[in-house]
């Protein structure tokens, strides 16, 4: 099993979108949290940076990170939670599992640590920074499968974004698409994809 992180393991997407909307609006690109979710859920860091630079004229570099990064970190420290049900489900899974995210390895590990899930993924955290292209390209999922020693057609991906389900299909993997409220369900429908609304459904969907 290959889990996405944001929105699947940690309930970070709405929190991140709220802060991003405030920062981008102040920088001259007026967006609501819903706008941020619609534009950027599941995207790569490179896409985010390119769009922000194009729309605001600001360079997203170390200075930008120094100016704004602490706001995200403080919010995650204070308010980040695991997606409901996932902490109960992970110990019951029989198949090996990992996490594969478009975010950096450090960010993924930090957020999993904050919500008490990192112990389940030690040695099994993969980032788009490890490969040439992130989601929606299949490279990250294929990399994760290879590192876990499992053929792509034997993998199940748990995702919640359009880039994520697109990458899973391109990798030839079955996809369980979590309808967590951040993406319209109809956008996630497609071949080899099953929609579900609660992490407590995972064992039944996997037949365990």
Secondary structure in CASP SS format (residue, H / E / C, confidence):
PFRMAT SS
TARGET T0000
AUTHOR 0000-0000-0000
METHOD secondary structure of the structure
MODEL  1
X C 1.00
X E 1.00
X E 1.00
X C 1.00
X C 1.00
X E 1.00
X C 1.00
X C 1.00
X C 1.00
X E 1.00
X C 1.00
X C 1.00
X H 1.00
X H 1.00
X H 1.00
X H 1.00
X H 1.00
X H 1.00
X H 1.00
X H 1.00
X H 1.00
X H 1.00
X H 1.00
X H 1.00
X H 1.00
X H 1.00
X C 1.00
X C 1.00
X C 1.00
X C 1.00
X C 1.00
X C 1.00
X H 1.00
X H 1.00
X H 1.00
X H 1.00
X H 1.00
X H 1.00
X H 1.00
X H 1.00
X C 1.00
X C 1.00
X C 1.00
X C 1.00
X H 1.00
X H 1.00
X H 1.00
X H 1.00
X H 1.00
X H 1.00
X H 1.00
X H 1.00
X H 1.00
X H 1.00
X H 1.00
X H 1.00
X C 1.00
X C 1.00
X C 1.00
X C 1.00
X C 1.00
X H 1.00
X H 1.00
X H 1.00
X H 1.00
X H 1.00
X H 1.00
X H 1.00
X H 1.00
X H 1.00
X H 1.00
X H 1.00
X H 1.00
X H 1.00
X H 1.00
X H 1.00
X H 1.00
X H 1.00
X H 1.00
X C 1.00
X C 1.00
X E 1.00
X C 1.00
X C 1.00
X C 1.00
X H 1.00
X H 1.00
X H 1.00
X H 1.00
X H 1.00
X C 1.00
X C 1.00
X C 1.00
X C 1.00
X C 1.00
X C 1.00
X C 1.00
X E 1.00
X E 1.00
X E 1.00
X E 1.00
X C 1.00
X C 1.00
X C 1.00
X H 1.00
X H 1.00
X H 1.00
X H 1.00
X H 1.00
X H 1.00
X H 1.00
X H 1.00
X H 1.00
X H 1.00
X C 1.00
X C 1.00
X C 1.00
X H 1.00
X H 1.00
X H 1.00
X C 1.00
X C 1.00
X C 1.00
X C 1.00
X E 1.00
X E 1.00
X E 1.00
X H 1.00
X H 1.00
X H 1.00
X C 1.00
X C 1.00
X C 1.00
X C 1.00
X C 1.00
X C 1.00
X C 1.00
X C 1.00
X H 1.00
X H 1.00
X H 1.00
X H 1.00
X H 1.00
X H 1.00
X H 1.00
X H 1.00
X H 1.00
X H 1.00
X C 1.00
X C 1.00
X C 1.00
X H 1.00
X H 1.00
X H 1.00
X C 1.00
X E 1.00
X E 1.00
X E 1.00
X E 1.00
X C 1.00
X C 1.00
X H 1.00
X H 1.00
X H 1.00
X H 1.00
X H 1.00
X H 1.00
X H 1.00
X H 1.00
X H 1.00
X C 1.00
X C 1.00
X C 1.00
X E 1.00
X E 1.00
X E 1.00
X E 1.00
X E 1.00
X C 1.00
X C 1.00
X C 1.00
X C 1.00
X C 1.00
X C 1.00
X H 1.00
X H 1.00
X H 1.00
X H 1.00
X C 1.00
X C 1.00
X C 1.00
X C 1.00
X E 1.00
X E 1.00
X E 1.00
X E 1.00
X C 1.00
X C 1.00
X H 1.00
X H 1.00
X H 1.00
X H 1.00
X H 1.00
X H 1.00
X H 1.00
X H 1.00
X C 1.00
X C 1.00
END
